[in-house]
Structure formats: structure tokens, C-alpha cells
Amino acid sequence: EMAKEETNETIDKLIAYWQLHRHFDANIAELARYARVSRDTVYRWLNKKAQPREQKVKLIQEWLSQKKLQE
């Protein structure tokens, strides 16, 4: 099982990404589609009200690294 530390680190990176970028809703919708979850789920991750499951953490990491490559 993935360490809770890695999950928390990933969510912190996601939050940091969102604090730096506008078009918040477009990004939320895009990540929701990418991770096959609802926008509400993404909001819960960002507010740390829910922890993503291991496979979702991997998808968030992939999505963030793709975003970094595009910048």
C-alpha cells in the first residue's frame, strides 16, 4: 500500500499547482476527467476532506507532470 506520506505530498503539490494557476475550474474539470472522478471529488482532495486512493494518486502525479511539461 502506498505510504500516506506520498499521498499527502501529492495533494500538497496539487494545491500548490492550483495556487499558482488561474483557470481553476477548467483545470478541475480536466483533472476530474483524467482521474475519472467528479469535480466534487477533486474539490474534496484539494480541501483535504478526502484522500485519493492509490491509483488516483498515480493519476494525479501523471497529470501534474504533464502540466509541468506543457509550461
N, C-alpha and C positions, 0 to 999 in steps of 0.2 A: 504493500500500500504506500502511496506517495506520502512523504512527510508533510505534516500540516504546515511546517515552515515554508516549504516550496509553494504551497497553495497561497499562503499569506503574502509571500514575496511577489507572486504573480499578480495577485489582486492589487497590491501596492503599486506595481508597475502600471497596471491598467488605470488606476486612479491618477497616477502622475501623468500618464499619457493624456487623459481627459482634461486635466487641469491646464495642460499646455495647448490644447487644440480646441478650436471653435467647431461649429457644425456638429455639436454634441449629439443632437437627435439623429442625424444621418449616420454618425459612427455607431451609435447604439443600435440602430436598425441593422446596420451592416454586420456588426458582431453577432447580433441575435440570429441573423440568417446563417452566418458562418458556423456558429456553435449549435444551430438548430434548437434554440430556446426562444422564449418570448422576450420582448423588451422588458417586461416587468422583472423577469429573472435577472437580466443584466443589471437593472437598477438595484435589485437586492444584493447582487455581488458588490456593486460599487458602494453601497451603503453598509456593507459587511453584515447584512442581515441574513445572508445565506452564503454557504461555502459551496463553490462548484465541485462537482465530482471529478475524480481523477482525469477521465477522458476529456472533460470540459476544460480543465486546467491546461491540458496539452493543446487544445484548440485555441484557447486564449493566447497562449505563448506563441503559437504559429501565426495567429492573426497580428499580434503585436510586432513580431519580427518582420512580417510582410509590410506592415505600415512603416517601419523604420527604413526598410529598403526603398520605399517609394519617396521618402522625404528628400 
